[in-house]
Amino acid sequence: MNKNSSNIIKEVLLAFAMGIIFLAVLIALSYIIFPNQMTEGENTEELLLIGFPMLIAYITYYARKILNKIK
């Protein structure tokens, strides 16, 4: 594996990790801002419905950015 492909793999893993950290922070902030609703489980599904597409969009953005570097 050459140095370029190694850097690409590192950037993809970094984008994935940053997306997961973003989702975790979003969930943590929801528990802080809406503690009663989150303990009852009312907003958990809505939060995940918002968070996972944002995670996918974040990873897709960085994947496109990395692919443009390859070209």
N, CA, C and O of each residue as an XYZ file, in Angstrom:
284
protein
N       0.858     -1.171      0.000
C       0.000      0.000      0.000
C       0.906      1.236      0.000
O       1.808      1.368      0.827
N       0.645      2.112     -0.927
C       1.494      3.299     -1.003
C       1.040      4.370     -0.011
O       0.009      4.234      0.647
N       1.815      5.413      0.077
C       1.573      6.466      1.060
C       0.263      7.205      0.799
O      -0.421      7.597      1.745
N      -0.097      7.401     -0.474
C      -1.315      8.128     -0.826
C      -2.557      7.370     -0.351
O      -3.458      7.966      0.239
N      -2.609      6.067     -0.605
C      -3.781      5.297     -0.188
C      -3.849      5.183      1.328
O      -4.941      5.112      1.892
N      -2.713      5.165      1.988
C      -2.696      5.139      3.449
C      -3.277      6.430      4.011
O      -4.017      6.400      4.995
N      -2.952      7.555      3.400
C      -3.510      8.838      3.841
C      -5.007      8.905      3.598
O      -5.744      9.468      4.407
N      -5.459      8.335      2.491
C      -6.893      8.331      2.183
C      -7.648      7.527      3.226
O      -8.698      7.956      3.705
N      -7.121      6.365      3.578
C      -7.774      5.527      4.587
C      -7.825      6.266      5.926
O      -8.841      6.217      6.620
N      -6.753      6.937      6.286
C      -6.734      7.707      7.534
C      -7.777      8.816      7.513
O      -8.449      9.050      8.517
N      -7.919      9.497      6.390
C      -8.896     10.587      6.297
C     -10.326     10.064      6.362
O     -11.189     10.696      6.971
N     -10.583      8.921      5.742
C     -11.927      8.333      5.793
C     -12.258      7.926      7.223
O     -13.355      8.202      7.707
N     -11.329      7.279      7.896
C     -11.557      6.875      9.283
C     -11.734      8.091     10.188
O     -12.548      8.070     11.111
N     -10.980      9.137      9.925
C     -11.120     10.366     10.701
C     -12.497     10.996     10.494
O     -13.123     11.448     11.453
N     -12.967     11.026      9.256
C     -14.296     11.579      8.970
C     -15.378     10.760      9.658
O     -16.330     11.322     10.198
N     -15.240      9.439      9.642
C     -16.217      8.569     10.294
C     -16.208      8.803     11.804
O     -17.266      8.913     12.424
N     -15.020      8.879     12.392
C     -14.911      9.106     13.832
C     -15.484     10.465     14.218
O     -16.169     10.585     15.234
N     -15.209     11.485     13.417
C     -15.734     12.817     13.714
C     -17.258     12.834     13.610
O     -17.925     13.515     14.389
N     -17.805     12.097     12.663
C     -19.254     12.011     12.538
C     -19.893     11.342     13.738
O     -20.939     11.781     14.215
N     -19.268     10.276     14.228
C     -19.795      9.581     15.403
C     -19.681     10.469     16.643
O     -20.588     10.493     17.475
N     -18.576     11.195     16.765
C     -18.425     12.124     17.889
C     -19.493     13.211     17.816
O     -20.055     13.597     18.841
N     -19.777     13.707     16.611
C     -20.814     14.718     16.435
C     -22.172     14.179     16.885
O     -22.925     14.882     17.560
N     -22.486     12.942     16.518
C     -23.751     12.332     16.911
C     -23.813     12.159     18.427
O     -24.858     12.399     19.031
N     -22.717     11.750     19.043
C     -22.683     11.582     20.497
C     -22.880     12.918     21.210
O     -23.585     12.987     22.217
N     -22.263     13.972     20.695
C     -22.430     15.303     21.288
C     -23.872     15.771     21.131
O     -24.432     16.380     22.043
N     -24.471     15.492     19.987
C     -25.870     15.863     19.761
C     -26.783     15.175     20.770
O     -27.685     15.805     21.321
N     -26.555     13.896     21.013
C     -27.365     13.156     21.987
C     -27.117     13.690     23.395
O     -28.062     13.866     24.163
N     -25.851     13.951     23.741
C     -25.536     14.471     25.077
C     -26.184     15.834     25.309
O     -26.730     16.086     26.383
N     -26.127     16.709     24.313
C     -26.764     18.021     24.452
C     -28.275     17.895     24.604
O     -28.896     18.682     25.318
N     -28.861     16.921     23.943
C     -30.302     16.720     24.068
C     -30.672     16.305     25.482
O     -31.695     16.739     26.013
N     -29.838     15.459     26.099
C     -30.093     15.076     27.485
C     -29.935     16.266     28.430
O     -30.646     16.358     29.431
N     -29.017     17.171     28.122
C     -28.809     18.343     28.979
C     -29.942     19.350     28.802
O     -30.449     19.896     29.781
N     -30.340     19.596     27.547
C     -31.350     20.619     27.269
C     -32.756     20.134     27.609
O     -33.557     20.893     28.154
N     -33.064     18.869     27.291
C     -34.402     18.311     27.525
C     -34.310     17.074     28.424
O     -34.595     15.973     27.955
N     -33.929     17.211     29.681
C     -33.708     16.021     30.513
C     -34.974     15.204     30.758
O     -34.923     13.974     30.750
N     -36.101     15.868     30.974
C     -37.328     15.123     31.266
C     -37.824     14.355     30.051
O     -38.233     13.200     30.164
N     -37.787     14.992     28.903
C     -38.281     14.340     27.697
C     -37.372     13.201     27.260
O     -37.852     12.185     26.757
N     -36.070     13.358     27.447
C     -35.144     12.320     27.009
C     -35.234     11.091     27.905
O     -35.086      9.967     27.423
N     -35.476     11.287     29.218
C     -35.578     10.128     30.103
C     -36.854      9.357     29.823
O     -36.904      8.143     30.025
N     -37.876     10.041     29.365
C     -39.111      9.357     29.007
C     -39.017      8.699     27.635
O     -39.866      7.883     27.278
N     -37.994      9.048     26.870
C     -37.805      8.432     25.560
C     -38.614      9.068     24.450
O     -38.726      8.498     23.365
N     -39.183     10.240     24.699
C     -40.033     10.868     23.689
C     -39.241     11.356     22.481
O     -39.669     11.182     21.340
N     -38.091     11.964     22.731
C     -37.339     12.580     21.635
C     -36.226     11.704     21.092
O     -35.543     12.097     20.146
N     -36.029     10.533     21.665
C     -34.900      9.699     21.254
C     -35.009      9.306     19.788
O     -34.031      9.396     19.047
N     -36.183      8.874     19.368
C     -36.355      8.459     17.972
C     -36.173      9.636     17.019
O     -35.531      9.500     15.978
N     -36.733     10.785     17.372
C     -36.583     11.956     16.515
C     -35.124     12.374     16.420
O     -34.651     12.763     15.352
N     -34.419     12.295     17.528
C     -33.007     12.661     17.548
C     -32.201     11.745     16.638
O     -31.336     12.206     15.894
N     -32.483     10.458     16.696
C     -31.756      9.520     15.845
C     -32.140      9.699     14.381
O     -31.299      9.531     13.497
N     -33.395     10.038     14.115
C     -33.805     10.281     12.731
C     -33.118     11.517     12.161
O     -32.893     11.596     10.954
N     -32.786     12.475     13.007
C     -32.044     13.653     12.561
C     -30.551     13.360     12.517
O     -29.867     13.745     11.569
N     -30.052     12.685     13.532
C     -28.618     12.486     13.688
C     -27.983     11.569     12.664
O     -26.909     11.878     12.149
N     -28.623     10.438     12.352
C     -28.000      9.500     11.423
C     -27.889     10.043     10.008
O     -26.846      9.853      9.383
N     -28.904     10.708      9.466
C     -28.695     11.317      8.143
C     -27.603     12.383      8.152
O     -26.881     12.538      7.167
N     -27.476     13.120      9.259
C     -26.402     14.106      9.353
C     -25.047     13.412      9.377
O     -24.084     13.898      8.783
N     -24.975     12.278     10.062
C     -23.735     11.503     10.091
C     -23.371     11.013      8.702
O     -22.210     11.091      8.298
N     -24.347     10.511      7.975
C     -24.105     10.024      6.614
C     -23.703     11.177      5.697
O     -22.804     11.031      4.869
N     -24.368     12.322      5.847
C     -24.014     13.482      5.025
C     -22.598     13.953      5.323
O     -21.866     14.338      4.412
N     -22.214     13.924      6.574
C     -20.868     14.334      6.974
C     -19.821     13.417      6.356
O     -18.822     13.886      5.810
N     -20.050     12.117      6.442
C     -19.109     11.146      5.874
C     -19.069     11.274      4.358
O     -17.994     11.193      3.763
N     -20.221     11.472      3.721
C     -20.271     11.622      2.270
C     -19.512     12.863      1.821
O     -18.809     12.837      0.811
N     -19.656     13.948      2.572
C     -18.943     15.184      2.240
C     -17.436     14.953      2.235
O     -16.742     15.347      1.297
N     -16.944     14.322      3.272
C     -15.503     14.085      3.339
C     -15.049     13.051      2.321
O     -13.931     13.135      1.813
N     -15.895     12.080      2.018
C     -15.525     11.101      0.990
C     -15.375     11.788     -0.365
O     -14.439     11.491     -1.107
N     -16.284     12.699     -0.694
C     -16.172     13.442     -1.958
C     -14.924     14.318     -1.967
O     -14.238     14.427     -2.983
N     -14.638     14.936     -0.832
C     -13.456     15.781     -0.720
C     -12.186     14.949     -0.938
O     -11.250     15.402     -1.596
N     -12.160     13.755     -0.394
C     -11.004     12.870     -0.552
C     -10.898     12.389     -1.991
O      -9.801     12.331     -2.546
N     -12.029     12.043     -2.599
C     -11.999     11.581     -3.990
C     -11.525     12.683     -4.932
O     -10.850     12.405     -5.923
N     -11.873     13.925     -4.629
C     -11.384     15.039     -5.453
C      -9.874     15.207     -5.325
O      -9.221     15.642     -6.273
N      -9.314     14.872     -4.173
C      -7.867     14.926     -4.004
C      -7.179     13.870     -4.868
O      -6.077     14.088     -5.370
N      -7.838     12.726     -5.034
C      -7.249     11.634     -5.817
C      -7.162     12.020     -7.283
O      -6.170     11.724     -7.948
N      -8.201     12.684     -7.793
C      -8.257     13.035     -9.217
C      -7.223     13.986     -9.606
O      -7.147     14.372    -10.772
